[in-house]
């Protein structure tokens, strides 16, 4: 019975790690600040 709980716990922790890693990965790509600078460039000449 102990081996079943140990296997279940290890599997659950691995699943949480995979899901959490995917969430952080895709949120990091979606909120990439370099894209905002590259796409919405502000020309200092136009401000003057």
Backbone torsions as a table, in degrees:
resi	resn	phi	psi	omega
1	UNK	NA	-34.4	-179.7
2	UNK	-66.4	-37.7	179.7
3	UNK	-64.9	-34.5	178.5
4	UNK	-65.1	-45.6	179.6
5	UNK	-66.7	-38.5	178.9
6	UNK	-64.8	-44.0	178.1
7	UNK	-64.4	-41.7	179.0
8	UNK	-64.0	-43.3	-179.6
9	UNK	-65.4	-44.6	179.4
10	UNK	-64.0	-42.5	177.5
11	UNK	-63.2	-40.6	179.5
12	UNK	-65.5	-42.8	179.1
13	UNK	-65.2	-40.0	177.4
14	UNK	-64.3	-42.2	178.3
15	UNK	-63.8	-43.0	177.3
16	UNK	-62.2	-39.6	178.4
17	UNK	-64.7	-42.2	179.2
18	UNK	-66.2	-45.6	-179.8
19	UNK	-65.0	-44.4	178.7
20	UNK	-63.5	-40.7	177.7
21	UNK	-63.7	-40.2	178.5
22	UNK	-67.0	-39.8	179.1
23	UNK	-62.5	-48.2	179.7
24	UNK	-64.2	-37.9	-179.8
25	UNK	-64.1	-51.1	-175.9
26	UNK	-73.1	-33.0	174.4
27	UNK	-67.6	-38.1	177.6
28	UNK	-63.8	-37.9	178.0
29	UNK	-72.6	-37.8	-178.3
30	UNK	-70.5	-33.5	-177.6
31	UNK	-102.0	32.3	-178.6
32	UNK	-67.7	117.7	-176.3
33	UNK	-75.5	-20.6	178.9
34	UNK	-66.9	-32.2	178.8
35	UNK	-65.2	-39.4	-179.2
36	UNK	-63.5	-39.0	179.2
37	UNK	-72.1	-38.6	-177.5
38	UNK	-71.6	-39.0	-175.4
39	UNK	-81.9	-45.6	-175.5
40	UNK	-103.6	65.8	179.8
41	UNK	-70.2	140.4	176.1
42	UNK	-109.0	116.1	178.6
43	UNK	-83.7	124.2	-179.5
44	UNK	-68.8	-20.6	178.9
45	UNK	-69.5	-33.0	-177.7
46	UNK	-74.9	-24.1	-178.1
47	UNK	-75.6	-26.8	-176.3
48	UNK	-73.9	NA	NA
